[in-house]
């Protein structure tokens, strides 16, 4: 639902009942990274309590084929 409209193309296929994906399975991390990518944010650095940097967007991949 978060991609309804807005020039988003269809993505993947489901089983005969439309319940489960059969290809192009993605995770919430992929959806999050796609939303940030659409906003132009590809690197989101933060620091932990010890002052060590880490990237909030390390996992997942943007689904650029949707655009």
CHARMM-style PDB file with segment names, atoms N, HN, CA, C and O in Angstrom:
ATOM      1  N   UNK     1       0.796  -1.209   0.000  1.00  0.00      PROA
ATOM      2  CA  UNK     1       0.000   0.000   0.000  1.00  0.00      PROA
ATOM      3  C   UNK     1       0.837   1.272   0.000  1.00  0.00      PROA
ATOM      4  O   UNK     1       0.384   2.275  -0.551  1.00  0.00      PROA
ATOM      5  N   UNK     2       2.041   1.291   0.590  1.00  0.00      PROA
ATOM      6  HN  UNK     2       2.409   0.476   1.038  1.00  0.00      PROA
ATOM      7  CA  UNK     2       2.758   2.556   0.599  1.00  0.00      PROA
ATOM      8  C   UNK     2       3.200   3.009  -0.776  1.00  0.00      PROA
ATOM      9  O   UNK     2       3.594   4.164  -0.936  1.00  0.00      PROA
ATOM     10  N   UNK     3       3.148   2.128  -1.788  1.00  0.00      PROA
ATOM     11  HN  UNK     3       2.828   1.190  -1.658  1.00  0.00      PROA
ATOM     12  CA  UNK     3       3.589   2.504  -3.121  1.00  0.00      PROA
ATOM     13  C   UNK     3       2.439   2.692  -4.089  1.00  0.00      PROA
ATOM     14  O   UNK     3       2.680   2.793  -5.292  1.00  0.00      PROA
ATOM     15  N   UNK     4       1.215   2.745  -3.628  1.00  0.00      PROA
ATOM     16  HN  UNK     4       1.019   2.663  -2.651  1.00  0.00      PROA
ATOM     17  CA  UNK     4       0.083   2.916  -4.524  1.00  0.00      PROA
ATOM     18  C   UNK     4       0.158   4.289  -5.190  1.00  0.00      PROA
ATOM     19  O   UNK     4       0.300   5.313  -4.521  1.00  0.00      PROA
ATOM     20  N   UNK     5       0.062   4.287  -6.496  1.00  0.00      PROA
ATOM     21  HN  UNK     5      -0.053   3.455  -7.038  1.00  0.00      PROA
ATOM     22  CA  UNK     5       0.159   5.545  -7.239  1.00  0.00      PROA
ATOM     23  C   UNK     5       1.587   6.046  -7.285  1.00  0.00      PROA
ATOM     24  O   UNK     5       2.519   5.298  -6.991  1.00  0.00      PROA
ATOM     25  N   UNK     6       1.764   7.287  -7.645  1.00  0.00      PROA
ATOM     26  HN  UNK     6       1.006   7.894  -7.883  1.00  0.00      PROA
ATOM     27  CA  UNK     6       3.085   7.903  -7.622  1.00  0.00      PROA
ATOM     28  C   UNK     6       4.065   7.300  -8.614  1.00  0.00      PROA
ATOM     29  O   UNK     6       5.259   7.226  -8.324  1.00  0.00      PROA
ATOM     30  N   UNK     7       3.588   6.862  -9.787  1.00  0.00      PROA
ATOM     31  HN  UNK     7       2.618   6.921 -10.023  1.00  0.00      PROA
ATOM     32  CA  UNK     7       4.439   6.304 -10.846  1.00  0.00      PROA
ATOM     33  C   UNK     7       5.136   5.017 -10.438  1.00  0.00      PROA
ATOM     34  O   UNK     7       6.180   4.690 -11.003  1.00  0.00      PROA
ATOM     35  N   UNK     8       4.606   4.284  -9.490  1.00  0.00      PROA
ATOM     36  HN  UNK     8       3.758   4.550  -9.030  1.00  0.00      PROA
ATOM     37  CA  UNK     8       5.204   3.027  -9.061  1.00  0.00      PROA
ATOM     38  C   UNK     8       4.715   1.918  -9.984  1.00  0.00      PROA
ATOM     39  O   UNK     8       3.513   1.773 -10.207  1.00  0.00      PROA
ATOM     40  N   UNK     9       5.639   1.144 -10.513  1.00  0.00      PROA
ATOM     41  HN  UNK     9       6.616   1.261 -10.332  1.00  0.00      PROA
ATOM     42  CA  UNK     9       5.328   0.034 -11.410  1.00  0.00      PROA
ATOM     43  C   UNK     9       5.006  -1.215 -10.591  1.00  0.00      PROA
ATOM     44  O   UNK     9       5.337  -1.281  -9.407  1.00  0.00      PROA
ATOM     45  N   UNK    10       4.368  -2.200 -11.208  1.00  0.00      PROA
ATOM     46  HN  UNK    10       4.099  -2.147 -12.170  1.00  0.00      PROA
ATOM     47  CA  UNK    10       4.104  -3.471 -10.544  1.00  0.00      PROA
ATOM     48  C   UNK    10       5.418  -4.160 -10.203  1.00  0.00      PROA
ATOM     49  O   UNK    10       6.434  -3.930 -10.859  1.00  0.00      PROA
ATOM     50  N   UNK    11       5.399  -4.996  -9.185  1.00  0.00      PROA
ATOM     51  HN  UNK    11       4.574  -5.182  -8.651  1.00  0.00      PROA
ATOM     52  CA  UNK    11       6.635  -5.612  -8.732  1.00  0.00      PROA
ATOM     53  C   UNK    11       6.382  -7.022  -8.272  1.00  0.00      PROA
ATOM     54  O   UNK    11       5.639  -7.238  -7.315  1.00  0.00      PROA
ATOM     55  N   UNK    12       6.990  -7.998  -8.942  1.00  0.00      PROA
ATOM     56  HN  UNK    12       7.594  -7.822  -9.720  1.00  0.00      PROA
ATOM     57  CA  UNK    12       6.921  -9.382  -8.490  1.00  0.00      PROA
ATOM     58  C   UNK    12       5.623 -10.075  -8.839  1.00  0.00      PROA
ATOM     59  O   UNK    12       4.730  -9.507  -9.467  1.00  0.00      PROA
ATOM     60  N   UNK    13       5.549 -11.326  -8.410  1.00  0.00      PROA
ATOM     61  HN  UNK    13       6.274 -11.788  -7.899  1.00  0.00      PROA
ATOM     62  CA  UNK    13       4.368 -12.156  -8.652  1.00  0.00      PROA
ATOM     63  C   UNK    13       3.992 -12.862  -7.358  1.00  0.00      PROA
ATOM     64  O   UNK    13       4.821 -13.060  -6.470  1.00  0.00      PROA
ATOM     65  N   UNK    14       2.722 -13.235  -7.274  1.00  0.00      PROA
ATOM     66  HN  UNK    14       2.048 -13.074  -7.995  1.00  0.00      PROA
ATOM     67  CA  UNK    14       2.240 -13.960  -6.105  1.00  0.00      PROA
ATOM     68  C   UNK    14       1.728 -15.328  -6.527  1.00  0.00      PROA
ATOM     69  O   UNK    14       1.638 -15.636  -7.715  1.00  0.00      PROA
ATOM     70  N   UNK    15       1.394 -16.142  -5.530  1.00  0.00      PROA
ATOM     71  HN  UNK    15       1.467 -15.891  -4.564  1.00  0.00      PROA
ATOM     72  CA  UNK    15       0.825 -17.455  -5.824  1.00  0.00      PROA
ATOM     73  C   UNK    15      -0.570 -17.288  -6.410  1.00  0.00      PROA
ATOM     74  O   UNK    15      -1.056 -16.167  -6.559  1.00  0.00      PROA
ATOM     75  N   UNK    16      -1.209 -18.398  -6.739  1.00  0.00      PROA
ATOM     76  HN  UNK    16      -0.814 -19.308  -6.617  1.00  0.00      PROA
ATOM     77  CA  UNK    16      -2.511 -18.363  -7.408  1.00  0.00      PROA
ATOM     78  C   UNK    16      -3.584 -17.637  -6.594  1.00  0.00      PROA
ATOM     79  O   UNK    16      -4.511 -17.070  -7.174  1.00  0.00      PROA
ATOM     80  N   UNK    17      -3.479 -17.644  -5.287  1.00  0.00      PROA
ATOM     81  HN  UNK    17      -2.727 -18.104  -4.816  1.00  0.00      PROA
ATOM     82  CA  UNK    17      -4.457 -16.966  -4.438  1.00  0.00      PROA
ATOM     83  C   UNK    17      -4.076 -15.520  -4.128  1.00  0.00      PROA
ATOM     84  O   UNK    17      -4.850 -14.786  -3.513  1.00  0.00      PROA
ATOM     85  N   UNK    18      -2.883 -15.115  -4.555  1.00  0.00      PROA
ATOM     86  HN  UNK    18      -2.254 -15.711  -5.054  1.00  0.00      PROA
ATOM     87  CA  UNK    18      -2.426 -13.756  -4.266  1.00  0.00      PROA
ATOM     88  C   UNK    18      -2.012 -13.566  -2.823  1.00  0.00      PROA
ATOM     89  O   UNK    18      -1.996 -12.440  -2.324  1.00  0.00      PROA
ATOM     90  N   UNK    19      -1.678 -14.652  -2.147  1.00  0.00      PROA
ATOM     91  HN  UNK    19      -1.692 -15.566  -2.553  1.00  0.00      PROA
ATOM     92  CA  UNK    19      -1.358 -14.588  -0.721  1.00  0.00      PROA
ATOM     93  C   UNK    19       0.132 -14.440  -0.434  1.00  0.00      PROA
ATOM     94  O   UNK    19       0.522 -13.684   0.456  1.00  0.00      PROA
ATOM     95  N   UNK    20       0.967 -15.162  -1.187  1.00  0.00      PROA
ATOM     96  HN  UNK    20       0.650 -15.776  -1.910  1.00  0.00      PROA
ATOM     97  CA  UNK    20       2.390 -15.201  -0.882  1.00  0.00      PROA
ATOM     98  C   UNK    20       3.209 -14.849  -2.120  1.00  0.00      PROA
ATOM     99  O   UNK    20       2.828 -15.211  -3.233  1.00  0.00      PROA
ATOM    100  N   UNK    21       4.328 -14.150  -1.941  1.00  0.00      PROA
ATOM    101  HN  UNK    21       4.638 -13.856  -1.037  1.00  0.00      PROA
ATOM    102  CA  UNK    21       5.175 -13.851  -3.092  1.00  0.00      PROA
ATOM    103  C   UNK    21       5.885 -15.108  -3.584  1.00  0.00      PROA
ATOM    104  O   UNK    21       6.279 -15.967  -2.794  1.00  0.00      PROA
ATOM    105  N   UNK    22       6.041 -15.200  -4.906  1.00  0.00      PROA
ATOM    106  HN  UNK    22       5.722 -14.503  -5.548  1.00  0.00      PROA
ATOM    107  CA  UNK    22       6.772 -16.333  -5.471  1.00  0.00      PROA
ATOM    108  C   UNK    22       8.088 -15.881  -6.105  1.00  0.00      PROA
ATOM    109  O   UNK    22       8.962 -16.708  -6.366  1.00  0.00      PROA
ATOM    110  N   UNK    23       8.234 -14.603  -6.349  1.00  0.00      PROA
ATOM    111  HN  UNK    23       7.524 -13.932  -6.137  1.00  0.00      PROA
ATOM    112  CA  UNK    23       9.515 -14.057  -6.797  1.00  0.00      PROA
ATOM    113  C   UNK    23       9.628 -12.616  -6.336  1.00  0.00      PROA
ATOM    114  O   UNK    23       8.634 -11.995  -5.960  1.00  0.00      PROA
ATOM    115  N   UNK    24      10.837 -12.093  -6.366  1.00  0.00      PROA
ATOM    116  HN  UNK    24      11.644 -12.598  -6.671  1.00  0.00      PROA
ATOM    117  CA  UNK    24      11.110 -10.719  -5.910  1.00  0.00      PROA
ATOM    118  C   UNK    24      10.630 -10.482  -4.478  1.00  0.00      PROA
ATOM    119  O   UNK    24      10.037  -9.446  -4.178  1.00  0.00      PROA
ATOM    120  N   UNK    25      10.888 -11.437  -3.612  1.00  0.00      PROA
ATOM    121  HN  UNK    25      11.370 -12.279  -3.856  1.00  0.00      PROA
ATOM    122  CA  UNK    25      10.500 -11.308  -2.205  1.00  0.00      PROA
ATOM    123  C   UNK    25      11.323 -10.187  -1.582  1.00  0.00      PROA
ATOM    124  O   UNK    25      12.537 -10.120  -1.773  1.00  0.00      PROA
ATOM    125  N   UNK    26      10.663  -9.314  -0.842  1.00  0.00      PROA
ATOM    126  HN  UNK    26       9.676  -9.369  -0.687  1.00  0.00      PROA
ATOM    127  CA  UNK    26      11.368  -8.223  -0.187  1.00  0.00      PROA
ATOM    128  C   UNK    26      10.982  -8.146   1.271  1.00  0.00      PROA
ATOM    129  O   UNK    26      10.021  -8.774   1.716  1.00  0.00      PROA
ATOM    130  N   UNK    27      11.753  -7.362   2.008  1.00  0.00      PROA
ATOM    131  HN  UNK    27      12.534  -6.852   1.647  1.00  0.00      PROA
ATOM    132  CA  UNK    27      11.534  -7.241   3.446  1.00  0.00      PROA
ATOM    133  C   UNK    27      11.193  -5.794   3.794  1.00  0.00      PROA
ATOM    134  O   UNK    27      11.329  -4.908   2.951  1.00  0.00      PROA
ATOM    135  N   UNK    28      10.756  -5.551   5.015  1.00  0.00      PROA
ATOM    136  HN  UNK    28      10.645  -6.271   5.700  1.00  0.00      PROA
ATOM    137  CA  UNK    28      10.505  -4.177   5.440  1.00  0.00      PROA
ATOM    138  C   UNK    28      11.747  -3.290   5.311  1.00  0.00      PROA
ATOM    139  O   UNK    28      11.629  -2.089   5.072  1.00  0.00      PROA
ATOM    140  N   UNK    29      12.930  -3.876   5.468  1.00  0.00      PROA
ATOM    141  HN  UNK    29      13.026  -4.852   5.662  1.00  0.00      PROA
ATOM    142  CA  UNK    29      14.164  -3.102   5.321  1.00  0.00      PROA
ATOM    143  C   UNK    29      14.303  -2.590   3.894  1.00  0.00      PROA
ATOM    144  O   UNK    29      14.746  -1.461   3.683  1.00  0.00      PROA
ATOM    145  N   UNK    30      13.927  -3.411   2.904  1.00  0.00      PROA
ATOM    146  HN  UNK    30      13.566  -4.328   3.075  1.00  0.00      PROA
ATOM    147  CA  UNK    30      13.984  -2.983   1.508  1.00  0.00      PROA
ATOM    148  C   UNK    30      13.003  -1.838   1.248  1.00  0.00      PROA
ATOM    149  O   UNK    30      13.329  -0.881   0.547  1.00  0.00      PROA
ATOM    150  N   UNK    31      11.809  -1.944   1.815  1.00  0.00      PROA
ATOM    151  HN  UNK    31      11.544  -2.721   2.385  1.00  0.00      PROA
ATOM    152  CA  UNK    31      10.807  -0.883   1.649  1.00  0.00      PROA
ATOM    153  C   UNK    31      11.312   0.412   2.276  1.00  0.00      PROA
ATOM    154  O   UNK    31      11.195   1.478   1.672  1.00  0.00      PROA
ATOM    155  N   UNK    32      11.872   0.329   3.480  1.00  0.00      PROA
ATOM    156  HN  UNK    32      11.967  -0.538   3.971  1.00  0.00      PROA
ATOM    157  CA  UNK    32      12.408   1.511   4.152  1.00  0.00      PROA
ATOM    158  C   UNK    32      13.516   2.149   3.331  1.00  0.00      PROA
ATOM    159  O   UNK    32      13.536   3.366   3.147  1.00  0.00      PROA
ATOM    160  N   UNK    33      14.425   1.341   2.844  1.00  0.00      PROA
ATOM    161  HN  UNK    33      14.409   0.352   2.993  1.00  0.00      PROA
ATOM    162  CA  UNK    33      15.538   1.871   2.063  1.00  0.00      PROA
ATOM    163  C   UNK    33      15.034   2.502   0.762  1.00  0.00      PROA
ATOM    164  O   UNK    33      15.612   3.483   0.294  1.00  0.00      PROA
ATOM    165  N   UNK    34      13.967   1.955   0.173  1.00  0.00      PROA
ATOM    166  HN  UNK    34      13.497   1.158   0.554  1.00  0.00      PROA
ATOM    167  CA  UNK    34      13.383   2.518  -1.039  1.00  0.00      PROA
ATOM    168  C   UNK    34      12.780   3.893  -0.767  1.00  0.00      PROA
ATOM    169  O   UNK    34      12.955   4.820  -1.558  1.00  0.00      PROA
ATOM    170  N   UNK    35      12.073   4.023   0.349  1.00  0.00      PROA
ATOM    171  HN  UNK    35      11.931   3.270   0.992  1.00  0.00      PROA
ATOM    172  CA  UNK    35      11.473   5.325   0.693  1.00  0.00      PROA
ATOM    173  C   UNK    35      12.561   6.362   0.901  1.00  0.00      PROA
ATOM    174  O   UNK    35      12.450   7.473   0.382  1.00  0.00      PROA
ATOM    175  N   UNK    36      13.603   6.036   1.640  1.00  0.00      PROA
ATOM    176  HN  UNK    36      13.693   5.133   2.062  1.00  0.00      PROA
ATOM    177  CA  UNK    36      14.709   6.974   1.834  1.00  0.00      PROA
ATOM    178  C   UNK    36      15.391   7.309   0.515  1.00  0.00      PROA
ATOM    179  O   UNK    36      15.747   8.463   0.281  1.00  0.00      PROA
ATOM    180  N   UNK    37      15.575   6.319  -0.345  1.00  0.00      PROA
ATOM    181  HN  UNK    37      15.285   5.381  -0.154  1.00  0.00      PROA
ATOM    182  CA  UNK    37      16.196   6.548  -1.645  1.00  0.00      PROA
ATOM    183  C   UNK    37      15.360   7.523  -2.476  1.00  0.00      PROA
ATOM    184  O   UNK    37      15.906   8.407  -3.136  1.00  0.00      PROA
ATOM    185  N   UNK    38      14.032   7.359  -2.443  1.00  0.00      PROA
ATOM    186  HN  UNK    38      13.588   6.641  -1.907  1.00  0.00      PROA
ATOM    187  CA  UNK    38      13.139   8.252  -3.179  1.00  0.00      PROA
ATOM    188  C   UNK    38      13.231   9.687  -2.658  1.00  0.00      PROA
ATOM    189  O   UNK    38      12.990  10.635  -3.406  1.00  0.00      PROA
ATOM    190  N   UNK    39      13.578   9.847  -1.378  1.00  0.00      PROA
ATOM    191  HN  UNK    39      13.773   9.076  -0.771  1.00  0.00      PROA
ATOM    192  CA  UNK    39      13.741  11.189  -0.801  1.00  0.00      PROA
ATOM    193  C   UNK    39      15.150  11.728  -1.009  1.00  0.00      PROA
ATOM    194  O   UNK    39      15.457  12.842  -0.585  1.00  0.00      PROA
ATOM    195  N   UNK    40      16.014  10.940  -1.665  1.00  0.00      PROA
ATOM    196  HN  UNK    40      15.764  10.035  -2.009  1.00  0.00      PROA
ATOM    197  CA  UNK    40      17.377  11.382  -1.916  1.00  0.00      PROA
ATOM    198  C   UNK    40      18.341  11.097  -0.781  1.00  0.00      PROA
ATOM    199  O   UNK    40      19.442  11.646  -0.758  1.00  0.00      PROA
ATOM    200  N   UNK    41      17.952  10.252   0.157  1.00  0.00      PROA
ATOM    201  HN  UNK    41      17.057   9.806   0.138  1.00  0.00      PROA
ATOM    202  CA  UNK    41      18.805   9.914   1.304  1.00  0.00      PROA
ATOM    203  C   UNK    41      19.337   8.505   1.104  1.00  0.00      PROA
ATOM    204  O   UNK    41      18.588   7.534   1.214  1.00  0.00      PROA
ATOM    205  N   UNK    42      20.622   8.388   0.813  1.00  0.00      PROA
ATOM    206  HN  UNK    42      21.230   9.177   0.724  1.00  0.00      PROA
ATOM    207  CA  UNK    42      21.229   7.077   0.602  1.00  0.00      PROA
ATOM    208  C   UNK    42      22.239   6.727   1.686  1.00  0.00      PROA
ATOM    209  O   UNK    42      22.766   5.615   1.711  1.00  0.00      PROA
ATOM    210  N   UNK    43      22.507   7.659   2.568  1.00  0.00      PROA
ATOM    211  HN  UNK    43      22.080   8.563   2.547  1.00  0.00      PROA
ATOM    212  CA  UNK    43      23.477   7.433   3.634  1.00  0.00      PROA
ATOM    213  C   UNK    43      22.938   8.100   4.887  1.00  0.00      PROA
ATOM    214  O   UNK    43      22.749   9.317   4.905  1.00  0.00      PROA
ATOM    215  N   UNK    44      22.690   7.336   5.920  1.00  0.00      PROA
ATOM    216  HN  UNK    44      22.844   6.348   5.906  1.00  0.00      PROA
ATOM    217  CA  UNK    44      22.116   7.878   7.146  1.00  0.00      PROA
ATOM    218  C   UNK    44      23.019   7.485   8.313  1.00  0.00      PROA
ATOM    219  O   UNK    44      22.807   6.454   8.951  1.00  0.00      PROA
ATOM    220  N   UNK    45      24.008   8.297   8.581  1.00  0.00      PROA
ATOM    221  HN  UNK    45      24.180   9.135   8.062  1.00  0.00      PROA
ATOM    222  CA  UNK    45      24.984   8.037   9.634  1.00  0.00      PROA
ATOM    223  C   UNK    45      24.437   8.451  10.997  1.00  0.00      PROA
ATOM    224  O   UNK    45      23.735   9.454  11.127  1.00  0.00      PROA
ATOM    225  N   UNK    46      24.771   7.669  11.989  1.00  0.00      PROA
ATOM    226  HN  UNK    46      25.342   6.854  11.883  1.00  0.00      PROA
ATOM    227  CA  UNK    46      24.413   7.976  13.378  1.00  0.00      PROA
ATOM    228  C   UNK    46      25.586   7.523  14.246  1.00  0.00      PROA
ATOM    229  O   UNK    46      26.507   6.867  13.760  1.00  0.00      PROA
ATOM    230  N   UNK    47      25.548   7.868  15.503  1.00  0.00      PROA
ATOM    231  HN  UNK    47      24.799   8.401  15.898  1.00  0.00      PROA
ATOM    232  CA  UNK    47      26.579   7.410  16.431  1.00  0.00      PROA
ATOM    233  C   UNK    47      25.915   6.733  17.626  1.00  0.00      PROA
ATOM    234  O   UNK    47      24.839   7.135  18.069  1.00  0.00      PROA
ATOM    235  N   UNK    48      26.573   5.705  18.132  1.00  0.00      PROA
ATOM    236  HN  UNK    48      27.447   5.378  17.772  1.00  0.00      PROA
ATOM    237  CA  UNK    48      26.036   5.027  19.296  1.00  0.00      PROA
ATOM    238  C   UNK    48      26.489   5.759  20.564  1.00  0.00      PROA
ATOM    239  O   UNK    48      27.176   6.777  20.483  1.00  0.00      PROA
ATOM    240  N   UNK    49      26.109   5.248  21.714  1.00  0.00      PROA
ATOM    241  HN  UNK    49      25.551   4.421  21.780  1.00  0.00      PROA
ATOM    242  CA  UNK    49      26.449   5.916  22.980  1.00  0.00      PROA
ATOM    243  C   UNK    49      27.945   5.989  23.227  1.00  0.00      PROA
ATOM    244  O   UNK    49      28.411   6.849  23.974  1.00  0.00      PROA
ATOM    245  N   UNK    50      28.708   5.084  22.601  1.00  0.00      PROA
ATOM    246  HN  UNK    50      28.329   4.385  21.995  1.00  0.00      PROA
ATOM    247  CA  UNK    50      30.166   5.092  22.739  1.00  0.00      PROA
ATOM    248  C   UNK    50      30.850   6.016  21.738  1.00  0.00      PROA
ATOM    249  O   UNK    50      32.078   6.094  21.704  1.00  0.00      PROA
ATOM    250  N   UNK    51      30.063   6.715  20.926  1.00  0.00      PROA
ATOM    251  HN  UNK    51      29.065   6.651  20.954  1.00  0.00      PROA
ATOM    252  CA  UNK    51      30.620   7.627  19.942  1.00  0.00      PROA
ATOM    253  C   UNK    51      31.036   6.968  18.640  1.00  0.00      PROA
ATOM    254  O   UNK    51      31.635   7.616  17.781  1.00  0.00      PROA
ATOM    255  N   UNK    52      30.726   5.684  18.480  1.00  0.00      PROA
ATOM    256  HN  UNK    52      30.240   5.157  19.178  1.00  0.00      PROA
ATOM    257  CA  UNK    52      31.093   4.959  17.264  1.00  0.00      PROA
ATOM    258  C   UNK    52      30.047   5.190  16.183  1.00  0.00      PROA
ATOM    259  O   UNK    52      28.850   5.059  16.438  1.00  0.00      PROA
ATOM    260  N   UNK    53      30.494   5.537  14.970  1.00  0.00      PROA
ATOM    261  HN  UNK    53      31.467   5.644  14.763  1.00  0.00      PROA
ATOM    262  CA  UNK    53      29.533   5.765  13.876  1.00  0.00      PROA
ATOM    263  C   UNK    53      28.974   4.448  13.333  1.00  0.00      PROA
ATOM    264  O   UNK    53      29.661   3.427  13.319  1.00  0.00      PROA
ATOM    265  N   UNK    54      27.746   4.490  12.897  1.00  0.00      PROA
ATOM    266  HN  UNK    54      27.188   5.320  12.908  1.00  0.00      PROA
ATOM    267  CA  UNK    54      27.141   3.364  12.191  1.00  0.00      PROA
ATOM    268  C   UNK    54      26.106   3.917  11.228  1.00  0.00      PROA
ATOM    269  O   UNK    54      25.628   5.039  11.392  1.00  0.00      PROA
ATOM    270  N   UNK    55      25.765   3.129  10.229  1.00  0.00      PROA
ATOM    271  HN  UNK    55      26.153   2.217  10.096  1.00  0.00      PROA
ATOM    272  CA  UNK    55      24.821   3.560   9.210  1.00  0.00      PROA
ATOM    273  C   UNK    55      23.473   2.898   9.468  1.00  0.00      PROA
ATOM    274  O   UNK    55      23.387   1.674   9.566  1.00  0.00      PROA
ATOM    275  N   UNK    56      22.433   3.697   9.577  1.00  0.00      PROA
ATOM    276  HN  UNK    56      22.503   4.692   9.497  1.00  0.00      PROA
ATOM    277  CA  UNK    56      21.087   3.172   9.810  1.00  0.00      PROA
ATOM    278  C   UNK    56      20.529   2.456   8.586  1.00  0.00      PROA
ATOM    279  O   UNK    56      19.551   1.715   8.687  1.00  0.00      PROA
ATOM    280  N   UNK    57      21.153   2.678   7.426  1.00  0.00      PROA
ATOM    281  HN  UNK    57      21.947   3.280   7.344  1.00  0.00      PROA
ATOM    282  CA  UNK    57      20.670   2.065   6.193  1.00  0.00      PROA
ATOM    283  C   UNK    57      21.630   1.009   5.658  1.00  0.00      PROA
ATOM    284  O   UNK    57      21.710   0.811   4.446  1.00  0.00      PROA
ATOM    285  N   UNK    58      22.361   0.327   6.539  1.00  0.00      PROA
ATOM    286  HN  UNK    58      22.296   0.488   7.524  1.00  0.00      PROA
ATOM    287  CA  UNK    58      23.316  -0.683   6.097  1.00  0.00      PROA
ATOM    288  C   UNK    58      22.653  -1.866   5.397  1.00  0.00      PROA
ATOM    289  O   UNK    58      23.209  -2.395   4.435  1.00  0.00      PROA
ATOM    290  N   UNK    59      21.509  -2.282   5.845  1.00  0.00      PROA
ATOM    291  HN  UNK    59      21.057  -1.852   6.627  1.00  0.00      PROA
ATOM    292  CA  UNK    59      20.859  -3.470   5.298  1.00  0.00      PROA
ATOM    293  C   UNK    59      19.835  -3.099   4.235  1.00  0.00      PROA
ATOM    294  O   UNK    59      19.417  -1.947   4.127  1.00  0.00      PROA
ATOM    295  N   UNK    60      19.445  -4.089   3.461  1.00  0.00      PROA
ATOM    296  HN  UNK    60      19.785  -5.025   3.549  1.00  0.00      PROA
ATOM    297  CA  UNK    60      18.422  -3.892   2.434  1.00  0.00      PROA
ATOM    298  C   UNK    60      18.970  -3.245   1.189  1.00  0.00      PROA
ATOM    299  O   UNK    60      20.145  -2.888   1.105  1.00  0.00      PROA
ATOM    300  N   UNK    61      18.075  -3.102   0.213  1.00  0.00      PROA
ATOM    301  HN  UNK    61      17.120  -3.392   0.281  1.00  0.00      PROA
ATOM    302  CA  UNK    61      18.442  -2.443  -1.038  1.00  0.00      PROA
ATOM    303  C   UNK    61      17.271  -1.613  -1.517  1.00  0.00      PROA
ATOM    304  O   UNK    61      16.119  -2.004  -1.332  1.00  0.00      PROA
ATOM    305  N   UNK    62      17.548  -0.465  -2.132  1.00  0.00      PROA
ATOM    306  HN  UNK    62      18.484  -0.147  -2.281  1.00  0.00      PROA
ATOM    307  CA  UNK    62      16.445   0.318  -2.683  1.00  0.00      PROA
ATOM    308  C   UNK    62      15.887  -0.372  -3.921  1.00  0.00      PROA
ATOM    309  O   UNK    62      16.650  -0.891  -4.736  1.00  0.00      PROA
ATOM    310  N   UNK    63      14.609  -0.385  -4.067  1.00  0.00      PROA
ATOM    311  HN  UNK    63      13.989   0.037  -3.405  1.00  0.00      PROA
ATOM    312  CA  UNK    63      13.955  -1.037  -5.205  1.00  0.00      PROA
ATOM    313  C   UNK    63      13.817  -0.025  -6.344  1.00  0.00      PROA
ATOM    314  O   UNK    63      12.714   0.415  -6.668  1.00  0.00      PROA
ATOM    315  N   UNK    64      14.946   0.334  -6.942  1.00  0.00      PROA
ATOM    316  HN  UNK    64      15.842  -0.023  -6.679  1.00  0.00      PROA
ATOM    317  CA  UNK    64      14.960   1.366  -7.973  1.00  0.00      PROA
ATOM    318  C   UNK    64      14.177   0.966  -9.211  1.00  0.00      PROA
ATOM    319  O   UNK    64      13.767   1.833  -9.983  1.00  0.00      PROA
ATOM    320  N   UNK    65      13.959  -0.325  -9.418  1.00  0.00      PROA
ATOM    321  HN  UNK    65      14.292  -1.029  -8.790  1.00  0.00      PROA
ATOM    322  CA  UNK    65      13.191  -0.764 -10.578  1.00  0.00      PROA
ATOM    323  C   UNK    65      11.709  -0.395 -10.482  1.00  0.00      PROA
ATOM    324  O   UNK    65      10.973  -0.555 -11.455  1.00  0.00      PROA
ATOM    325  N   UNK    66      11.268   0.090  -9.333  1.00  0.00      PROA
ATOM    326  HN  UNK    66      11.866   0.220  -8.542  1.00  0.00      PROA
ATOM    327  CA  UNK    66       9.876   0.526  -9.179  1.00  0.00      PROA
ATOM    328  C   UNK    66       9.619   1.888  -9.811  1.00  0.00      PROA
ATOM    329  O   UNK    66       8.473   2.248 -10.081  1.00  0.00      PROA
ATOM    330  N   UNK    67      10.676   2.633 -10.043  1.00  0.00      PROA
ATOM    331  HN  UNK    67      11.607   2.341  -9.824  1.00  0.00      PROA
ATOM    332  CA  UNK    67      10.507   4.008 -10.534  1.00  0.00      PROA
ATOM    333  C   UNK    67      10.746   4.116 -12.023  1.00  0.00      PROA
ATOM    334  OT1 UNK    67      10.643   5.205 -12.587  1.00  0.00      PROA
TER     335      UNK     67
END
